[in-house]
Amino acid sequence: MTDGVTARKRGRPPRTESADTRDRILAAAREEFSERGYEKTSVRGIAKAAGVDSALVHHYFGTKEQVFEAAVEVAFAPALTEQDTALEGPVEDIGERMTHVIFGLWENPVTRTPLLAIVRSAVNNEAAATVFRRLVSTQLLRRIAGELDAPDAELRAELAAAQLVGIAMLRYVIKVEPLASADVEQIIARVAPVVQGHLTGP
């Protein structure tokens, strides 16, 4: 009978579980997805990296897809904060502000790691791509489009995002030279007018 009770309780988080356990799991998940990609990452691997039982991962997040989504949302938090700041100001130079925000996130090692995890996973796995698409659409593109006074505002926002994501892929993920080692301020100076054109041009 004792064994049965123990078996039922196995894997459940104790009441005294540290408050940072969830954050530790998320940090481990970001590292695992970044290094291995979505396909090769497992809940068991995330649990091992976090130093917890895999049942705890399921307890806090559910499936691997849900863990990935939570990790993506946390990774996007700085981007959303920076984006809100970038949206404050005249629409005439919104392209420059957005370009500064995006490259600032990629240049910062703290935010670059989770961004790499997201992009690499989304490129190689449809489930990860679905999570990425949903978050980008609802949290980023629609908010940018809402600032534009144009009938095709959503398309304009998507074209601007495509410009920035494409350059980020070549520079930070594929690392094509000389783009990968070029001065970031020089890149911003060249790219910002193009992004502005997508957002507010004819």
N, C-alpha and C positions, 0 to 999 in steps of 0.2 A: 504493500500500500504506500509505504514511504517512497519507494522507487517510482510509483505512478505519479505521485505528487511532484517529485523532483523532475520527472520527465515533462510534465505539463508546464512547469515553470521555467524549464531550461530556455535560455535565450532571451527571456524577458528582462528589460532593464530594471535594475533594483531601484527602489525609491530614492536611495542616496546617490544615484547616478549624477556625476558632475554636470553642471550646467553647460560646460563647453563641449560636451560629447558630440552634439549635433554639428557644431562648427568644425570640430576635428574630423568628422566624417566627410563634411563638405570639402575641406581642404585636401583630404586624401583623395577624394573623388576627382577634384580638379587636376591633381597631379597625375593620377592614373589615366584619366581621359586624355591629358596632354601628351603623356609619354607613349601610351599604347593605342589611342584611338578608341572609338566607341565599341567596335566589334570585339577587340581583344581585352577589353576591360570587363571584369566580372564583379558582382556584389561581394563575393568571397575575397577577391583581391583588394577591393576598397576597404573591406573590414580589416583585413590583415595589415594594410598600410596605416589604418587609423588606430590599430591596436585594440579592436573591439570584436565581439562576436558578430557574425554575419546577421544573426537575428535582430541585432540592434539597428543595423542598416535598414532592414525591412520594417522594423518598428517605426523609425523616424520618417522614412521616405517611401517605402513600398518597393516597386519594381526598379530595375536598372534605369529604365526610361525616366521614371520619376526622380531618381537620384540625379540623372543628367540634367533634367529640367531645373531642379533646385540649384544645381551648381551653376547653370547658365544664368539664372536670375540673379544670383549673388554676384557673379562676374559682371553682369550688366549694370549693377547698382551704381558704380562710379560713373559709368557712361551716361546713365540717365540723369545723374546729378549735374554732370558737366554739360550735358545737352540742354537741360533746363536753363543753365546759365547762358549758354550760347544763343538760346532763343530769345533772350532778353536784349532787345536792341532793334535798330532799324533793319528792315528786310533787305535794304540795299547792300548790306555787307554780311548777310547771314552766311554766305558761302565761305567766306574767310574764317568766320567764327567756327563753323562746323568743321572745316578742314583742320583748324588748330586743335579742336577737341579730339577728333579721331586720331590724329597722329600723336597727340599728347598721350593718349591711352596706350598706343602701341609702343611708344618710346619708353614708357614707365615699366620697368621689369615686374613690378607688383601686379599690374593689370595685364601685362602682355601674356603671362603664363596661362591664365584662364581663357584669354581670347584665342590663343593658339589651340587650346584643348577644344574649344567650341568649333573653330573653323575646320580643324583636321577631322574631327568626328563628323561634322555636317557634310563634308565632301565625300566621305566614304560610306555613310550609312543613312538610309532613308528615314529611319525612326529619329535619328539625331537631327537630320535636316528638317524634319517636320517641326520639332521643338524649336529649332533655331528660327525657322520661317515665321512661326506663330509669334515668337517673342519680338523679333525684329519688326514685324508688321504692326503689332499692337502697341509696342512700347516706343518704337523709334520713328518709323516712317509716317504713321498717322499723325504723330505730334508735330513733325516737321511740316507735313502737308497742311496741317491746320493753320500754320502761320502764313501760308501763301494765298494770295488772292488771284486764283486762276482756276479755270474749269478742269484742267488736267493736273491738278496739284499732286495727286498721288503718284502719277507717272513721273512728274518732275522730281519728287522726293526719291523715287526708286532709281532714277537715272543718276542722281547725285550720289546716292549710296553705292550704286554699282561702280561708279568712278573711284570712290574712296576704297571700297572693299577690294577691287581689282588691283589697285596699286599696293595696298597693304599685303595682299597675297604674294605679289611678286617680291616685295621688299623684305617681309618678315617671315614668310612661310617657305617660299621657293628660293628666296635669296638670290635673285638675279642681279648680276653686276652690270653696270656700275650703280644701279638703283639702290642695291642693298647697302652700300657704304656711302652714298651721297649724303650731303648735309641736309638734315631734315627741314631746316628753314628755307633752303633753296627749293626743295620739293614743294613745300607749302606755298611759296610765292608763285610757283608755276601752276599748281593744281587749283588753288582757290578761285581764280577767275573762271576756270572751266566749270567748277561746281556751282558758282554763282550763276553762270549762264544756264545751267540745267534748271536751277530753281526759279529764276526770274527773267531769263532771256526770252526773246520772241519765239 
